[in-house]
């Protein structure tokens, strides 16, 4: 799954989870929840030296960020801000 697809999935799931309380559900609220989830994941892996793949990413123009590594989740965080939904 691409980082963009993962961002859409996370925001969509947060939107659905909180849709039972429509007075507080907004796209921005869902984005904030998704960011909390991604930040929690990153924080939980901070002591794993294999998680930080940024050196590999910078040394090769052919490197593809994978979901088990830090660079992927950094891109997901950026993509979360770009997610848009039709809020009816």
Secondary structure as UniProt FT lines:
FT   HELIX           3..17
FT   TURN            18..20
FT   TURN            22..24
FT   HELIX           27..44
FT   TURN            45..47
FT   TURN            49..51
FT   HELIX           54..59
FT   TURN            61..62
FT   TURN            67..68
FT   HELIX           70..82
//
